[in-house]
Every structure is written in C-alpha cells, then in structure tokens.
Amino acid sequence: MSGFVLGIDTSNYTTSAAIVNAAGSVIADERRLLDVKKGERGLRQQQALFLHVNRLPDIIESAYRKLDEKGISRNDIRAVAVSERPRPIEGSYMPCFLAGIEAASAVSSAAGVPLYRFSHQEGHIAAVDPLKDERFLSYHLSGGTCELLDVRRKKGGYSIDIIGATKDISFGQLLDRVGVALGYDFPAGGEIDRLSRAGTNRKIMKPLKLDGLDFNVSGLETQALKNIGIIPEEDIAAELMEKCADLLIRLTDKARKQTGAGGVVFCGGVSQSEYIRNRLRDELDGIYFGEPSSDNAVGTARLGANMIWQGIL
C-alpha cells in the first residue's frame, strides 16, 4: 500500500488540514484557531465561514509543504476527505463546513482523485480511536457538543447513536462562559483546567444530576458565576472540573451496564483537561484519551484512508 490522503475540517473554531499515509500515520497536521475578540463568547456562523475561507489556502499549503520537506511528491495524494456536517444524522448542518467542502472539492477535482465526505463527529473519534472492538462508547466533549455515543464499526467508518447528552449547554460552553467572566480570552477551557489544578474543591456547588443518560449543565454555570469574587477563582475552577468529572464517572458506569460496551474513547477539546483525565483514570478502567483530541482534520483524513485501504480503523 502506498499513497496519502489529505483531510480538511472547518469546525466552528478551528481551520485544519492533515495528511496521513496508507497506515493512518500522520504526515502533516496543520490547524489554527479562529480569532475571537476579547470579552466575546464565540463567533456567529457567517464570521466563522469568512475566516475559514480566508485561512484554508495557507493551511492546505502548509500541509503540502510537509510532504515537500519529506521528499514526497504532491502527486502521491490518492484522495481528499472532508468534514461536511457536525454529526452523521439527517438534518445535521452548520454553514462553517461549507468552506471545507468547497476547498476539498476544488483540490480533488484538480488532482483527479476521489472526494470522501464524513461528519465532524466521526473525524473526532477516528483521530483517537485505539480500539479494535466492534462496539464501544465514546464521549464527544467540545465547545458546542456534549454527547455520549454508542459506536459500532462499519465499512469506511462508524455507525453512531447518541444515547446520552446535555439538555442545555455543553461542558465546553460552561468552562468558556465562566472563564470569560473571570477575564480570560475565549476559548477559556484551558485556563479553567490550569486554574483547577491549583485549586481546592470546596464542595459548595450542587452536583449535576442524571436523567436516564441525559443531564443539565446550566445550573452549575449559575452557581459558579454567583461565587466569582467570593471564593478564589482557582477554587471555582476546581469545583467545576470536579463536578464534570464526577458526572462522567457516574454516566459511564450507567451506560456500560445498559449497553454492555466496555471500552470508552474520549474525544473533543474538553477531554484534553488534565484534571478530568487524572480523575477518571483513578476511577475507571478501559478508557482512552487520544491525541490530538481538539478539533482537527487527522481523523477525517484517516477515514478517507480507510475508504481506500480497509482495516486502518
């Protein structure tokens, strides 16, 4: 097997391109966060789309230069893969993915190679999936998504069912909103994670409750905002992360009993939290936190490679 696949992903906050070989190994991984003005808590879709369109040419060229540096011909690209929608379900749509679709279509047409389309969620899983299980659980924990997934393998990728999810805001939105309120730039999840490791969980906020495999998060945001200026910011951060980790432990135990699945793959930016990783590793076995977990095109490229060379995933 020889050749390479170019993957492109244009999520709401990251422009990315990646190149993998026939074994799924990463040759290039280029990504850049979209700019958000200080004090703001995100971007409108038309803003994100505009930024992606302007950044994609440089991002793709940067990925191709990695081939040049390794002495690999750009003509060895065998396919292009792109994230075309948030989730692999009917009606899933976000305008920001149009930028990636247009760029990927142009590249595949010019190169005369196939174009494969996947969802952003499938790409997240493929970027970190170390399992060979035919069925496993996965968490997609990002700025806009907080879902527990029942995943089965199929030709070319995955069959995914959402079996649990937040009924209001995501963990990512919780951390970003509290972080911005504390004066940090968006996205602020990394700062909350950093603060939490120096803080103390005072156990003054109410735990998150499960409703079956669903849950609500916004009440924790309200509690955190009320405590700004009353307790140290690092203690607010520690309590936020502890409450999120505690819910994930209880939810995982419940989902495993319900589905019979064993392995659990964590993906998405929130799953990069050192606090959450350390706490869950102390309490759960058979869990996997891959790299890279943040928004990226690596998984999308691997899905494309799997279409050509079966058995990579």
C-alpha positions in Angstrom: 0.0 0.0 0.0 1.3 3.4 -0.8 0.0 6.9 -1.2 -1.5 9.6 1.1 -4.9 11.3 1.9 -5.5 14.9 2.5 -8.1 15.7 5.2 -9.9 19.0 5.7 -12.0 20.1 8.6 -13.6 23.6 9.3 -15.3 23.4 12.6 -16.7 26.4 14.3 -13.4 27.4 15.9 -10.6 25.7 14.1 -9.4 25.6 10.5 -7.4 22.4 9.9 -5.8 20.2 7.3 -4.0 16.9 7.7 -2.2 14.3 5.6 -1.9 10.7 6.6 -0.3 7.7 4.9 -1.8 4.3 4.0 -1.3 3.1 7.6 -3.1 6.2 9.0 0.1 7.7 10.4 0.2 11.5 10.5 2.5 13.2 8.0 1.1 16.7 8.4 -1.3 18.2 11.0 -1.9 21.9 10.4 -4.5 23.8 12.4 -5.3 27.4 13.5 -7.9 28.7 15.9 -10.3 31.3 14.7 -9.9 34.7 16.2 -12.5 35.8 18.8 -12.4 39.3 20.2 -11.6 39.7 23.9 -14.7 39.5 26.1 -16.8 37.7 23.5 -18.0 34.1 24.0 -17.9 32.9 20.4 -18.4 33.6 16.7 -21.5 33.8 14.5 -21.6 31.3 11.7 -21.1 33.9 9.0 -18.0 35.1 10.8 -16.6 31.6 11.1 -17.3 30.9 7.5 -15.5 34.0 6.3 -12.4 33.3 8.5 -12.2 29.7 7.2 -12.4 30.7 3.6 -9.5 33.1 4.1 -7.3 30.8 6.0 -7.8 27.5 4.2 -5.3 28.2 1.3 -2.5 28.8 3.7 -3.4 25.9 5.9 -3.6 23.4 3.0 -0.3 24.8 1.5 1.4 24.3 4.9 0.3 20.7 4.9 1.6 20.2 1.4 4.9 21.7 2.4 5.3 18.9 5.0 5.3 16.5 2.0 7.9 18.6 0.2 10.1 18.5 3.3 10.0 14.7 3.4 10.7 14.4 -0.3 7.2 13.1 -1.1 5.5 14.2 -4.4 2.3 16.1 -4.1 1.0 13.8 -6.9 1.0 10.9 -4.4 -2.2 12.2 -2.8 -4.7 9.5 -3.5 -7.9 11.0 -2.1 -9.3 14.0 -0.3 -11.6 13.7 2.8 -13.6 16.5 4.3 -16.0 17.1 7.3 -19.3 18.2 5.7 -21.5 18.4 8.8 -21.4 18.2 12.6 -22.9 14.7 13.1 -23.7 11.7 11.0 -27.5 12.2 11.2 -30.1 13.5 8.9 -30.5 17.3 9.1 -27.2 17.9 10.7 -25.8 21.2 9.3 -23.6 24.2 10.0 -22.6 26.8 7.4 -18.9 26.8 8.6 -18.4 23.4 7.0 -19.2 24.8 3.5 -15.7 26.3 3.5 -14.1 22.9 3.8 -16.4 21.3 1.3 -15.6 23.9 -1.4 -11.9 23.7 -0.8 -11.9 19.9 -0.7 -14.0 19.7 -3.9 -11.6 22.0 -5.7 -8.5 20.1 -4.6 -9.9 16.7 -5.5 -11.1 17.9 -8.9 -7.8 19.5 -9.7 -5.8 16.4 -8.6 -8.3 14.0 -10.2 -8.7 11.9 -7.0 -11.8 10.8 -5.1 -13.5 13.0 -2.5 -14.9 11.4 0.6 -17.3 13.1 3.0 -17.8 12.5 6.7 -19.1 14.2 9.8 -17.0 16.2 12.2 -18.0 13.8 15.0 -16.8 10.7 13.1 -13.5 12.5 12.5 -13.1 13.2 16.2 -13.5 9.5 17.0 -11.2 8.4 14.2 -8.4 10.7 15.4 -8.1 9.0 18.8 -9.7 5.5 18.4 -7.2 2.9 19.6 -9.7 0.1 19.9 -10.5 -3.0 17.8 -13.8 -3.6 19.5 -16.8 -3.9 17.1 -18.8 -1.8 19.6 -17.6 0.8 22.1 -18.7 4.0 23.9 -17.4 7.4 23.0 -17.7 10.9 24.5 -17.7 13.9 22.2 -16.9 16.8 24.6 -16.2 20.1 22.8 -17.2 23.7 22.9 -20.6 23.0 21.4 -21.2 19.3 21.9 -21.6 17.2 25.0 -22.7 13.7 24.0 -22.3 10.0 24.9 -22.2 7.8 21.8 -22.8 4.2 21.2 -20.4 3.4 18.4 -20.3 0.4 16.0 -17.8 -0.2 13.2 -18.9 -0.3 9.6 -17.3 -0.3 6.3 -15.5 3.0 5.9 -16.1 4.3 9.4 -18.7 4.1 12.2 -22.4 3.8 12.9 -23.1 6.2 15.7 -26.2 6.5 18.1 -26.5 9.3 20.6 -27.6 7.6 23.8 -26.9 10.5 26.3 -26.4 14.2 26.1 -26.8 17.6 27.8 -30.2 19.1 27.6 -28.9 22.6 27.7 -25.3 23.8 27.4 -22.2 21.7 26.9 -19.2 21.3 29.3 -17.2 23.4 26.9 -19.7 26.2 27.0 -19.8 26.0 30.8 -16.0 26.4 31.0 -15.8 29.1 28.3 -18.5 31.2 29.9 -17.1 31.1 33.4 -13.6 31.6 32.1 -14.6 34.7 30.1 -16.5 36.0 33.2 -13.2 35.6 35.1 -11.5 37.8 32.4 -9.8 35.1 30.3 -9.9 35.1 26.5 -12.2 32.8 24.6 -11.9 29.8 24.4 -11.2 29.6 28.1 -11.4 25.9 28.9 -7.6 25.6 29.0 -7.3 28.4 31.6 -10.0 26.8 33.8 -8.2 23.5 33.6 -4.9 25.2 34.6 -6.5 27.0 37.5 -8.3 23.9 38.7 -5.0 22.1 39.3 -4.0 24.8 41.8 -7.4 25.0 43.5 -9.4 23.3 46.2 -12.8 21.6 45.6 -14.8 23.3 48.4 -17.9 21.2 47.7 -20.3 24.2 47.9 -21.9 23.7 44.5 -24.6 21.1 43.9 -23.7 18.1 41.8 -25.0 17.6 38.3 -27.9 15.2 38.1 -28.6 12.4 35.6 -32.0 11.9 33.9 -31.5 8.5 32.4 -28.4 9.1 30.4 -29.1 12.8 29.9 -28.2 15.7 32.1 -28.4 19.5 32.6 -25.3 21.7 33.0 -26.5 25.3 33.1 -27.3 25.2 36.8 -23.6 24.8 37.5 -22.8 27.9 35.4 -25.2 29.9 37.6 -23.6 28.6 40.8 -20.1 29.4 39.5 -20.9 32.9 38.4 -22.5 33.7 41.8 -19.3 32.7 43.5 -17.0 35.0 41.4 -15.4 37.5 43.8 -16.5 35.4 46.8 -14.1 32.4 46.6 -10.7 32.3 44.8 -11.0 31.7 41.0 -8.9 28.6 41.2 -11.4 27.0 43.7 -14.2 27.8 41.3 -12.3 26.1 38.6 -11.5 23.1 40.7 -15.2 22.7 41.7 -16.3 23.0 38.1 -13.9 20.3 36.9 -14.7 18.0 39.8 -18.5 18.2 39.1 -17.9 17.5 35.4 -15.6 14.5 36.2 -18.0 13.1 38.8 -20.9 13.1 36.3 -18.8 11.4 33.6 -17.9 8.6 36.1 -21.5 8.0 37.0 -22.7 8.3 33.4 -20.0 5.8 32.2 -20.9 3.2 34.8 -24.6 3.5 34.0 -24.0 3.4 30.2 -21.8 0.3 30.4 -24.4 -1.6 32.4 -27.1 -0.5 29.9 -25.2 -1.3 26.6 -22.7 -4.0 27.6 -19.9 -2.0 25.9 -16.6 -1.9 27.7 -14.1 0.4 26.0 -14.7 4.2 26.1 -13.0 6.7 23.8 -12.9 10.4 24.9 -12.6 13.0 22.2 -13.1 16.7 21.8 -11.3 19.6 23.4 -12.8 19.3 26.9 -11.3 15.7 27.1 -7.8 17.3 27.0 -8.3 18.5 30.5 -5.6 17.1 32.8 -7.9 17.4 35.8 -10.6 15.3 34.1 -8.2 12.8 32.7 -6.5 12.2 36.1 -9.7 11.9 38.0 -11.3 9.5 35.5 -8.2 7.3 35.3 -8.3 6.9 39.1 -11.9 5.7 38.9 -12.4 3.9 35.6 -10.6 1.3 33.5 -10.8 0.7 29.8 -10.9 4.4 28.9 -8.8 6.2 26.2 -7.8 9.8 25.8 -6.1 10.2 22.5 -4.0 12.9 20.9 -5.0 15.0 19.1 -8.3 15.5 20.9 -9.1 19.0 19.9 -10.7 20.0 16.6 -8.5 18.7 13.7 -8.5 17.0 10.3 -6.5 14.0 11.3 -9.5 11.7 11.9 -11.1 12.9 8.7 -8.0 12.0 6.7 -7.9 8.6 8.4 -11.5 7.9 7.5 -10.6 8.7 3.9 -7.6 6.4 4.0 -9.8 3.7 5.4 -12.1 4.0 2.4 -9.1 3.2 0.1 -7.1 0.8 2.3 -9.6 -1.1 4.5 -8.5 -2.1 8.0 -6.9 1.2 9.2 -9.8 1.8 11.6 
